[in-house]
Amino acid sequence: MSTLYIPNSIALRNFDSIFKYNNFDFSDGNAKIHFHPTYVAMHPVGLVLYASLGDYFRMNDIKTSASINYSIRSIPYLQRMGLFAALGYSDPVETERHEETGRFIPLTRITNSDELTTFLKTIDPLLHTTQDISRIVKHVFSELLRNVLEHSKSKIGGHVCATYNHNRKKVSIGISDTGQGIRSGMRGYKQFNSHKEAILNALKPGISGTTARLGGTLENAGAGLFITKCIAQSTRNHFLIYSGDSYFKLRANPLPEDILFNANPEDDYATIKDSLPVFHGTVIGIDIHIEDTTAFNKLMQTISDSYRTSLNKMKKDYYKRIKFS
């Protein structure tokens, strides 16, 4: 029987803990879900990953069993966020159900644009911030979830959840699906030899989108992942995208180094890995510090300017490669 192990800590900074005892190979049709015996601290990126694995089990008729130490102190958090239900199990303990408004958004499935519109209306109470900053964070949710609806080809949509850390003024977001993955989703634009190559190109502005031209506007040129990455960079936070056997993980840019919005993600302060356990779909996680500062309020204009600069550079490089006879 295959094992799905849930470690004691899953965050963007230590995301590799997921791979310590997992290979995500459930070809024998069985999975034993085993929780760390003493504690489980889980960022929204971990919650959505395991929720999508729950979908994968049901879609492929994989039989599961689970074991957990009922004295784990984080069980109330995990069940309030909806993890056990997403895995197909009832909540292990009885707890008082606290209102989530202003503190967290539990695992929520989005399957169509109407559900996305309704979901976006629930975000403001979580943020505790200005209208301008709220608009930026909503943009992150909207872009990432639209990618799920428009590109994943998942018949059951995707998962989203979020938490707000009041002391750190930080919003943590996780989004996932069990669709075709980035490599297959990018085939309409270009063939890539690996999941890693597809992920890196998906992060470049102007590579994918609803326009056939190289470039376009921020709205139609496949700039959603680029903008999301830049938002994480601007607040010196992590951003992760994992699909197939590869991931790109933006690391927190240390002070006092300048922040550069690079068109090529390989130039970023980041970790890029392949030959990982294969995830059938896509997982994205991001942390954003919410602070009412002038710099943050001007963020979208800064990213927009960087996008145009990066796109002009890509166009110049593209035409340099063209040889006329």
C-alpha positions in Angstrom: 0.0 0.0 0.0 1.3 3.5 -0.9 1.7 6.1 1.7 0.6 9.8 1.7 2.6 11.4 4.5 1.6 14.7 6.1 4.7 16.2 7.8 4.8 18.4 10.9 5.4 21.6 9.0 4.4 22.8 5.5 5.2 26.4 4.5 6.5 28.0 1.4 10.0 28.4 2.9 10.2 24.6 3.7 8.0 23.2 1.0 10.4 20.4 0.4 9.2 18.8 3.6 6.4 17.4 1.5 8.8 15.3 -0.5 10.6 13.7 2.5 8.5 10.5 2.6 6.2 11.0 -0.4 6.6 10.0 -4.0 2.9 10.5 -5.0 2.8 7.1 -6.8 -0.5 5.5 -6.0 -0.5 3.1 -9.0 -1.4 0.2 -6.7 -4.8 1.8 -6.2 -4.4 2.2 -2.4 -3.2 5.0 -0.2 -2.5 5.1 3.5 -2.8 8.7 4.8 -0.4 9.2 7.7 -0.2 12.4 9.8 2.9 13.4 11.8 2.3 12.0 15.3 2.7 15.2 17.3 2.0 18.3 15.4 0.9 19.5 11.9 1.4 23.2 11.0 0.1 23.8 7.5 0.3 26.9 5.2 -2.6 27.2 2.8 -0.4 25.8 0.0 -0.2 22.5 1.9 -4.0 22.5 2.5 -4.8 23.0 -1.2 -2.2 20.4 -2.3 -3.7 17.7 -0.1 -7.2 18.7 -1.1 -6.4 18.2 -4.7 -4.8 14.9 -3.9 -8.1 14.0 -2.3 -9.8 14.8 -5.6 -7.2 12.7 -7.5 -7.9 9.7 -5.2 -11.7 9.9 -6.0 -11.2 10.5 -9.7 -9.0 7.5 -10.0 -10.9 5.2 -7.6 -7.9 5.0 -5.2 -9.0 3.5 -1.9 -7.7 5.4 1.2 -7.3 4.8 4.9 -6.0 7.3 7.5 -4.4 7.4 10.9 -4.0 10.4 13.2 -3.1 11.1 16.8 -6.2 12.7 18.2 -4.1 14.7 20.7 -2.5 16.8 17.9 -3.1 20.4 19.0 -3.6 21.7 15.4 -6.5 19.3 14.6 -9.1 22.1 15.2 -7.3 24.4 12.7 -7.1 21.6 10.1 -10.7 20.6 10.3 -11.9 24.2 10.4 -10.0 24.8 7.2 -11.7 21.8 5.7 -8.8 19.4 5.2 -10.4 16.2 6.5 -13.5 16.8 4.5 -11.4 17.4 1.4 -9.6 14.1 1.9 -13.0 12.3 2.3 -13.2 11.9 6.1 -15.3 13.3 8.9 -13.7 15.6 11.4 -11.8 13.6 14.0 -12.8 15.7 17.1 -15.6 17.9 18.2 -14.8 21.6 18.5 -16.6 24.9 18.7 -16.9 26.3 15.2 -15.5 29.8 15.1 -16.5 32.4 12.5 -13.9 32.8 9.8 -14.6 36.4 8.8 -11.5 38.5 9.0 -9.2 35.6 10.0 -9.2 33.0 7.3 -10.9 31.5 4.2 -11.4 27.8 4.5 -10.9 25.4 1.6 -13.3 26.5 -1.1 -14.0 24.9 -4.5 -14.3 27.3 -7.5 -15.8 25.7 -10.6 -17.0 28.6 -12.7 -16.9 32.4 -13.2 -20.0 33.0 -11.1 -18.5 31.2 -8.1 -15.3 33.2 -8.6 -17.2 36.5 -8.6 -19.0 35.5 -5.4 -15.8 34.4 -3.8 -14.0 37.7 -4.5 -16.7 39.5 -2.6 -15.7 37.6 0.6 -12.1 38.7 0.5 -12.3 42.3 1.9 -13.1 41.2 5.5 -9.9 39.1 5.5 -7.6 41.9 4.6 -8.2 44.7 7.1 -6.7 47.2 4.8 -7.3 50.0 2.3 -9.3 49.8 -0.9 -6.1 50.1 -3.1 -4.3 47.3 -1.3 -7.4 45.2 -1.3 -7.7 45.6 -5.1 -4.1 44.3 -5.5 -4.7 41.2 -3.4 -8.0 40.5 -5.2 -6.1 40.7 -8.4 -3.9 37.9 -7.2 -6.9 35.7 -6.4 -8.6 36.6 -9.6 -5.7 35.9 -11.9 -4.7 32.6 -10.3 -8.3 31.3 -10.2 -9.0 32.4 -13.7 -6.0 30.3 -14.8 -7.6 27.3 -13.2 -11.0 27.9 -14.9 -9.5 28.8 -18.3 -6.4 26.6 -18.6 -6.5 23.6 -16.3 -9.3 21.7 -18.1 -10.3 20.4 -14.7 -14.0 19.3 -14.7 -14.2 19.9 -10.9 -12.5 23.3 -10.8 -9.9 24.1 -8.2 -9.3 24.7 -4.5 -8.5 28.0 -2.8 -7.9 29.0 0.8 -6.2 31.8 2.7 -5.1 32.9 6.2 -4.4 36.3 7.7 -1.7 36.8 10.3 -2.6 39.9 12.2 0.7 40.4 14.0 2.7 40.1 10.8 0.1 41.8 8.6 0.5 38.9 6.2 -2.0 37.1 3.9 -1.1 33.6 2.9 -2.8 32.1 -0.2 -3.0 28.6 -1.7 -4.6 27.6 -5.0 -4.6 24.2 -6.7 -6.3 21.9 -9.2 -6.0 18.4 -10.6 -6.2 19.5 -14.2 -3.8 19.0 -17.1 -0.9 20.9 -15.5 1.1 23.8 -16.9 3.1 21.8 -19.5 0.0 20.5 -21.2 -1.8 23.8 -20.7 1.0 25.7 -22.5 0.9 23.5 -25.6 -1.4 25.9 -27.3 1.4 28.4 -27.4 4.5 26.3 -27.6 5.8 22.8 -27.1 8.1 22.4 -24.1 10.5 19.5 -23.4 9.9 19.4 -19.7 7.6 20.6 -16.9 10.4 22.8 -15.6 10.8 24.6 -19.0 7.0 25.1 -19.2 6.8 26.6 -15.7 9.7 29.0 -16.4 8.0 30.2 -19.6 4.6 30.5 -17.9 6.3 33.0 -15.6 7.5 35.2 -18.4 5.3 38.1 -19.5 3.8 37.8 -23.0 4.4 34.1 -23.5 0.8 33.0 -23.1 -2.5 34.8 -23.3 -5.5 35.5 -25.5 -3.4 37.4 -28.0 -1.4 35.7 -30.7 1.2 38.5 -30.7 4.3 38.6 -28.7 3.2 40.8 -25.8 -0.1 42.6 -25.7 -1.6 44.2 -22.6 -1.4 43.2 -19.0 -5.0 41.9 -19.4 -4.5 39.7 -22.5 -0.9 38.7 -22.6 -0.5 36.0 -20.0 1.0 38.3 -17.5 -1.0 37.0 -14.5 1.8 34.8 -13.0 4.4 37.4 -13.7 2.4 40.0 -11.8 1.7 37.7 -9.0 5.4 36.8 -8.6 6.2 40.6 -8.6 3.7 41.2 -5.9 5.4 38.6 -3.7 8.8 40.1 -4.6 7.7 43.6 -3.7 6.9 42.6 -0.1 10.0 40.4 0.1 7.9 37.2 0.4 7.8 33.7 -1.1 5.9 32.5 -4.2 5.7 28.9 -5.4 4.4 27.2 -8.4 4.5 23.4 -8.6 3.3 21.3 -11.5 4.3 17.9 -12.9 7.8 17.0 -11.6 9.1 20.6 -11.1 8.7 23.8 -9.1 9.8 27.4 -9.1 10.1 28.9 -5.6 10.8 32.6 -5.2 12.8 33.1 -2.0 12.3 36.1 0.4 14.6 38.8 -1.0 16.9 39.8 1.9 17.3 43.4 3.1 18.9 45.7 2.0 19.1 44.3 -1.5 17.2 46.1 -4.2 14.1 44.3 -5.6 14.3 43.7 -9.4 11.3 42.5 -11.4 13.0 40.2 -14.0 11.3 39.0 -17.2 13.4 35.8 -17.0 12.5 34.0 -13.7 15.9 32.3 -13.8 17.4 35.7 -12.9 15.3 35.9 -9.8 16.4 35.1 -6.2 14.7 31.7 -6.4 15.0 27.9 -6.2 14.2 25.9 -9.3 13.9 22.1 -9.1 12.9 19.2 -11.3 12.8 15.4 -11.0 10.4 15.8 -8.0 7.4 13.5 -7.3 4.9 14.1 -10.0 1.9 16.2 -9.1 -1.0 15.8 -11.5 -2.2 19.4 -11.8 -0.9 22.7 -10.4 -0.3 24.1 -7.0 0.4 27.8 -6.3 1.3 29.5 -3.0 2.0 33.1 -2.1 2.6 35.3 0.9 1.8 39.0 0.8 2.5 41.5 3.6 -0.3 44.0 3.8 0.9 47.5 4.8 -0.6 50.8 4.0 2.4 52.5 2.6 3.0 54.8 -0.4 5.2 52.2 -2.0 2.6 49.5 -1.8 -0.1 51.8 -3.2 2.1 52.5 -6.2 2.9 48.8 -6.7 0.7 48.0 -9.7 2.1 51.0 -11.6 5.6 49.9 -10.8 4.9 46.3 -12.0 3.1 47.6 -15.1 6.2 49.7 -16.0 8.5 46.7 -15.3 6.2 44.6 -17.5 6.5 46.9 -20.5 10.3 47.2 -20.0 10.7 43.4 -19.8 8.4 42.9 -22.8 10.4 45.3 -24.9 13.6 43.5 -24.0 12.0 40.1 -24.9 10.9 41.5 -28.3 14.5 42.8 -29.0 15.9 39.4 -28.1 13.3 37.7 -30.3 14.0 39.8 -33.4 17.8 39.5 -32.9 17.3 35.7 -33.4 15.5 36.1 -36.7 17.9 35.8 -39.7 16.9 37.3 -43.0 18.3 35.9 -46.3 
